[in-house]
Each structure stands twice: as structure tokens, then as C-alpha cells.
Amino acid sequence: MKVILAQPRGFCAGVVRAIDIVERAITKYGAPIYVRHEIVHNRHVVETLKAKGAVFVEELSEVPSGAVTVFSAHGVSRAVQEDAKFRSLPTLDATCPLVTKVHNQGRRYVSQGRTLVLVGHAGHPEVEGTLGQIDAPVHLVQTADDIAKLPIPVDTPIAYITQTTLSVDDTKSIIAALQARFSDVIGPDTRDICYATQNRQVAVRALTGIVDLLLVVGARNSSNSNRLREIGEEAGIPSYLVADGNEVDRAWLEGVRTIGLTAGASAPEVLVDSVIEALRAIGPVEVSILDGAEEHVSFNLPVELRSPDFVPQTAA
């Protein structure tokens, strides 16, 4: 079998930063460190951090008084920040800077007197955090059909922001529907779309033209990983989401000569390696990498973890 790896794949800069924050916090302050929500959507990452001393909770009420607490890469609402401040919890914010950028864009549009529309998936932690960061009504839409249902006069000045795990291609039909219905619509430049989401989707589209099967390494609750699998299906390629090599089904490989392999933005390369090893257990494998975008993005850590003289700050 030939296995062609997508380029780029796997960890993005926001995920690297979030994991680094938890690991450095454990080293600096000692275990346990409490993390609100999964730091990123990947079981392997979560279990690895648990083994090092991270404790994952869904609500701040589960965090003992005075315990160092990390907010996940998806971001949190202002209510959560205020709750942490009220309880005087020392906090570290692992929110992806690109998610924070969306929050700031939303606030700016609202300050200009525009009605804000958020394109995203209901219930996703990033969406919940964004809704809770804007001090104004926000209309959440998930499909182009939702635009017609918005209870907003057509001459209302509109602005839109998008969930970072949606690419330009994912949102273009919704944005087009907004522009068709409303006379005054603005939104972020396409250059503001999450680079990692866009690059990984472009890479998968390139793969689908040359493979018989697509395997995506990622978690079931990972929005960007699920979207990569959907792109394969849309191209007519049998496509499967697997957590690791243990989930590879030999039956998928019948008649398959070339396999495309990629990973969502929260999936570490070790899991990609486990899939390759699972395939090698079935038969000889030749691995190559498809040419694609080179990513050199990195994000700064919180100042508390850059200087040994700082201690975590109470949430502001």
C-alpha cells in the first residue's frame, strides 16, 4: 500500500501553546493544575496531561479554592472569567490567540452599532465562549438556510464573525446568503480566517484527487477533524475518522492501493505514526508526503510562564 501524508497536518500553533501552558504550569507550580474543559479536543493529549498532574473539570465549582486554573484553547465566557475572579482563583488563559482575535472583532463591530452574526456550531465550546464574550445580542447561524430566519430588518447594518475551525470554503455560502439578504454587511478579511483550518482543508482536497481512501486522525468531538473527513466524503472518497491505529478496520482496505492520511489540528503526530504502524501490520507500506503549505506560526506564552518571577494572575 502507498500512504500519502497530507502537508500540513496535526498540531497548530494554538494547540501547541495550550499544551505548553499546562505542562509549564505543572512544572512551575506543581500538581495538580486544574483545567476547565478539555484543553484541546483529543483524548490522547488529555490523558497524557492527566498523567503529568492536570485535573480536567467542566465547571469552576469543581476547582478547590486557591488552585491554579487554566482556561482551554477554545476560550471562555466573561461569566466564567468573573466567577474565577470572584473566587480569587489564580488563572492562566490558554485561549488560542486567533479565538481571542474573533472576540475582539465582535466587540469592535458591536461598538460600531452593527448587529452581530456568529457563524458556527451550536454547543461548541468556542462558540459558547464567543457568545459569552460579546456584551450585546449575537445571532448564531449554522447554515445558509438560517439567514432567512433571522428576525432582523433587511436594512440593518450587519457584521459577521466565524468560528475558527471553519474555513473560507465552509462559510462562503452563509456569507453570500447574508450579503444577499442584507444591504449593509461587513466581516473580517479572508486573511483573518484561521490559517491552520484553511491549510489542512486545502491539503485534504489535494489528497482526494490521488488516493482511494482517506483516514483522518482526530477525536469524535473535534470540529476541524470531522470537517476533514467530510471533505473526503464530498469528493467521493471513502473517508474515516480514527482516534489512533487501533481503530483502523482491515475491511476498509480491500481493493485500496493508495491511502491519504491526515490529522486534525489537535491530534499529535504520534497518533499518525500509530496508524501507519497499524497499516504495516496488515501489509508492506510505502510512505510519502504530499507537497503543501509550510507553517512557521508560533504564539507567545502568558507572561507568567515566561518569567520565573511572576505568579498566575487572578482572572480579570
N, C-alpha and C positions, 0 to 999 in steps of 0.2 A: 504493500500500500504506500501511496505517497501522501504525506501530511504537509500541508502548506499553512504556515503560521501567518496570521494577519499582523500587519505592522501599521500603527501601534496596536497594542492590546494591554489589558490588565491595568494595574495601578495608575491613577492620575495623580497630579501634584497635590490636590486637595486631600486625597486618601492618604498619601504618604505623610502629609503634615499631621493629619488627625491621629494616625497610629503613632507617629513620633511623639506627639504631645502626651499621649497616655504612657508610653514607655519611659519618657524622660521624667514625667511626674512621679511614676513609681520609683525610679532611681533616686530622684531628689528628695521626695517627701516620705518614701516608704509605703509599703502596702498596709491596708487596702486603699486604693484610689477608686472613687465611685464615678461611674459614667452613666449619664442619663440617656437612655435608649442605646441601641447598638451603635458603636462608634462609626461603623460602616456596615452595609448590608452584606456580611459574609460570615458564615458560621465558623470557618477555619480561623479567621482573624480574631473573632470574638473569643473562641476557645483558647487560642494562643495567649491572648492578653489576660484572660481569666487565670491561666496557669502562672502568670507573672505577678498577679495580685490585683487585677482590676475586678471590680464588682459592678455588674450591669443592672440598672434599675429602670423602671418605666416612669416612676414619679419621684419627685424630690422628697416626698414624705417618707420614702424608704431610706433616705440618706441620714446617718446619725449626725447629731449636732457637731459642728466643727470639722467635719470630714471634707477633704479636698475633693471637689466635684468637677467633672469635665462634661461640657455640652458637646453633643455629637456633631459630626461633619454636616449633618442636614440642617442645623440651625434650630433655634427655639424661639418661642413667642416672648414678647415683653412680659407677659404674665409670669412665665417661668423665671425670667431674669429677676423680676420683682420679688418673687417668692424666695429665691435664693438670697437676695439682699435682705429681705425681712428676717430670714433665719440666720443671717450673718455667715453663710457658707462660703468658704474660700473657693473660687471658681476659676477654671481655665476654659476658654472658649475655642473649641476645635472646629467651629463653623467654617466651611470652605469659603475662602475669600470671594469666590465667584458667586456664592449664595448671598453673602453679605452685600455684594455689589447689586444684586437684584433687589434686596431690601431697600438700599439707598435710592435706586432708580424709582421704585414705587413711591417712596416718600416725596421725592422731588416732583414727580408727576402730580401727586395729590396737592402739593403746595402750590402748583400752578393752576389749581382749580379744575383739574380734569377728573373724570370718573374712571376708576382703575379696574381693568380686567386682567385677571391672572389665568394664564393658560397652563393647566397642569392636571395631575391625577388626584381626585378627591381622596383624602385619607393618608396620602403620602406624607411622611414626617417633614420633608422640606416644604411642602405646600402648607401644612398646618403651621409651621414656624413662620412662613412668609405672611400668611393671613394674620397672624398674631403680632407682626412687626409693623403693620400699617395702621395708623390711627384714623381710619376712615373706612367706609364700606368698600369691600372688594368683591367683585363678581367673578366667581370661578367658572371657567368653561373647560370642557374636556374634548369636545368635538366641534366641527363646523356647524352642525345642526343646533348646537346650544346657543349660537349667536342670535338666531331668530327669536329665541325665548327670553332674551334679556329685557327686563322691564325698564328700558331706558329710551327716552325720546331720541329720534334719529339725528337731531341737530346738536346733541350733547357732545362737548369736547371729550374725546376718549383717549386713554393711554393704556397700553398693554405691557405686561411683563410675562416672562415664561419660566417654568420650572427648568432648572439647569440640565436635567437629564433628558430634555427634549432637544432635538437638533433643528436646524433650519428647515429641513425637509419635513420633520414631524409637525411643525407648527404652521407651515406656509398656507395650508388650506384654511385654517382657522383665522389667520391674519387676513387672508383675502376676503373671507366672509365678513370680518369686522369692517374692512375698508369698503366693501360693497354696501353694507347697511348704514354706516355712519359717515357723515360728511367731513368730520374732523378727527382723524386718528393718527396718533404718533406712537412710536415704540423704540426700543433700543436698536442700534445699528447691528447688522448681522455679525460684525466683528466682536460684539459683546456676548454672543452665544458661547456657551461652554466649549472650549477648544477640544476637550477630551471626548465629549459626547459626539461632536461632529466628526472628529478624526476616526473614531472607532467605527462609526457607521459607514463612512466612506470606504474604509478598509474592508469591511464585510461585503459591501456591494461589489468591490473589485474581486473578492474571493468567489462570489456566487457565479461568476462567469467562467470559472475554470475548475470547479470541484463538483463532485457527485453528492456530497454530504457535508453539512455544516454542524460542527459541535461548538457550543458556546459554554465556557466555564463561568459559572456565576450562581448566585443564590436565587431561590424562587421569589424572594421579596425584593430583588434588585430590579428597579425600573429599567435602568440602562441595559442590563443583561437580557431581560425579556425582550426589549426592543431589538437587540441584535439578532435574537432568534427569529423574531417576526420578520425582519428584513430578509432573512434567508428563505423563509416560507413564501413571502411575497414574490420572490424571484423564482419560485417553483422548485426549490432545493429542499429535500428532507432536512429538517433542522431540529436539533435537540439541545435543551439546556441541561447541563450536568454540573453537580457540585464538585465532583472530582472524578478520578479514574474508576472508582468503584461503581459509578452509575452508567458506565459505557455498556451498552447492550450489544452482544455479538450479532444479534439478528439484524441490527441496523446496517451492518457492514456487508451483507450479502449483495454481491454484484457491484460493490463500490471499489473503485480503484484510487480515487483521489479524495482526500478529506480536507476540508477547510477547518482550521482551529483558531478560535479567538477567545478572549476573556473580557468580562465586564470590568468597569473601572475600579471595582472594589475586590477583585479576585487576584490573589498573589500568583506569581509565576510558578511557585512550587506546585500549585494545583494543575496548571497547564502541563507541567512535567509529569504529573501523576497520570494524566490522560494519555500522554504519549507512551508511558510505560505499560498502561493497560492495553493499548493497541499492539505494542511489541509482544505482549504475552499471547496475542492471537496470531501474529504473523510478522514477517520482516517489514520494517517501516523505514522509509526514506524521508527525512525531514528537511524542508527548505523554508525560507522566509520570503514572503511577497514584499516587494518594494512598497514603501509607504512613507507617510509623514514622520519626520524625526521630531520628538518632543523634548524640549530643554527647559520646561517651565518648572519653577520652584517657588514656594511661598514661605515667607518668614514665620518663624515660631513666635508665640507670645513672648513678650519681653521677660516675663517671669522665668521662662525656661532658657533664656539666652544668657542671663546673668546670675551667678551664684548668690548675689547679694539681695535678690528680690524674693519675696514670698507671694503666693497666689493672692490676687485681689478679690475682695468681695464684689459680687456682681453689681454692675452699675445700671 
